[in-house]
């Protein structure tokens, strides 16, 4: 197993652990309080917490954080990810090399995780407009959390605010919603 793949597994595993623990705690509290909708929507809660955890984890050591973090400079140019993907395609010797690039993985994960969230919403009789508002709110909250260094818990941003992430997340929720609605009708 390559070091990069091992790092990816560790990163995803840590985020998944946070998501599972958070879901269990919130559902447990909801059930104890007699609030059934929270227990019924555990899948949405789990995927949403996984998405949030992946966008913030791993947390840096505050004492070792050198501010400003150059890699955390915000991207305010919509659709710039298309240029990265095209440039990566031109440099890649084959399809496998292109698919292995980190930029493509980032784009795919932003879209796919939010598509899963969107696909779960029709089960709970949530309309498309509400689903889009939820997707916009979730995505904006995550990006602002990254921009502010977890709302001031860190002296600077250690993750990048990216307008492309907002776009991909919202498109993911919309695509997932329509896919989920189609499955529900079938």
N, C-alpha and C positions, 0 to 999 in steps of 0.2 A: 504494500500500500504506500502511495506517495505521501510525502509530508504535507503537501497542499490538500490532498483528500482527507487526511487525518485531521488537519486543522479545520476543514469544512465540517466534518462530522462532529468535532468537539464544539464548534460554534453553534451548529444547529441543535445539538443535544442539550447544550446549556440553555438555549432559548426555549426548547421544548419543555425542559424541566420547570422553568419559570411559568410557562403557560399552563402546564398540568397542575402545578401547585396552586396557582392563582384561580384556575377554574374550580378546582375541588373546594377551595376555601370559600369562594363566592357562592357556589351552588349550595354548599353546606349551610352557609349563613342564610341564604334565601329560603331553603327548606325549613330551617329552624324558625325563621320568622313567618313561615306560612305563605311565602310568596311563590306560588307555583310557576308563573311564567319564566322565572330565572332557571328553574330546574328543567323546564321543557326546552329551553333554548341553549342548553349546555354546549351543543356543537358550535353554534355561532360564537359563543363566549370563548371556547377553546381556540378556534381558528383566529379570532380577533386578538386574543392575548398572545398567540404564537406570532402573529404579524407584528404586534407592538414589541414583543421581546426581541425578535430578529432585527428590528430597526434600532434598538438601543444597546443591545448586548454585543460584545463584552464591555463591561464597564471599566474604564481606565483607572489606574491608581492616581488619585488626585495629586499626590506629592510628586509624581513623576511626569505629570502632564505639562508639556512645554507649550504655552500659549503664545501666539495663536497657532492652531494646528493647520498647517497649509492644506492638507487634504480635506479639511472641513470647510473650505471656502464655498459659499453658497453658489449654486447654479441657478441663475434667473433667466436663462435663455430657453424658451420652450422648444421642444423637439430636438435638442442638441444630441440626444442619444442616437438619433438616426445617423448623424455624421460619424459618430464613433463606430456604429455597427457597419456602415459602408466602408470606412477606413480599415476596420478590422477584417472585413471580407476581402478587400484588395490585398492585404498583407498576408492573409492565411494561405498556406499551401494547399489546403483541402477543406472540405466541409467539417471534418472532425476537429481540425485545429480551430476553425472559426467558432464552432459550438463550444469549445473548451475555454473560450475567452471569458474573463471575469465580467466584462461589460454586458455581454449577452445574458449571462446568468443573473445579473442584477436586474436587467429589464424583465426577464422572464419571471423571476420571483415576485417582483412588484405586481405584475399583471396577474399571475396565477393565484397567489395567496388571496388577493382581493376578489378574484373571480370565484374562489371557493366561498368566501364570505357572501358575495352576491347570490350565489346559487342556493345558499341556505335560507335566504330571506323570504322567498315566496311560500315556503312551508308554514311560515308564521303569519300569513295574510298581510304581508307588508307590500304596499304598492310601489310602483317603479319610482315615482317622485320621492317618496320617503327613503327608498333604498339609495337613490342618488345623494340625497341630503346626508344620510348616514355615512356613505362612502366619502363624500367631501369632508364632512366633519372629522371622521377618523383620520383620513389622510392629512388634513391640515393640522390636526392636533399632534400627529407624529412628527411632521416636518417642523412645526414650531418648537416642539420639544427638542429636536436635534439642533435647531438654530440657537436655542437659548441655553444649551448645555444642561438639559433637564431642568429648565426653569430656574437656573441659578445655582443648582447643586454643584455644578462644576464651574470653574472660573471662565471657561470659554466653551465654544462648541467643539465637540470631538467627533461628531458625525456630520455629514453634509446635508444641509437643506437643499432640496432639488425640486424645481418646478416640474421637471420631467417625471419625478416620482408621483407628484400630485396627479398629473395627466394619466399616467399608467395605472395608478391605483383606481381612479374614478372609472376609466375605461374597463378595468378588470371587474369592478363591481357591476357595471352595466352589462357586460358580456355574460358574467356569471348569473346575473338575475334572469336574463332572457333564457339562458340554458336551463336554469333551475325551473323556470316557469314552463318551459317546453317539456321537461321531464315530468313535472307534476301533472300536466295536461294529458300526457301519454299514459 
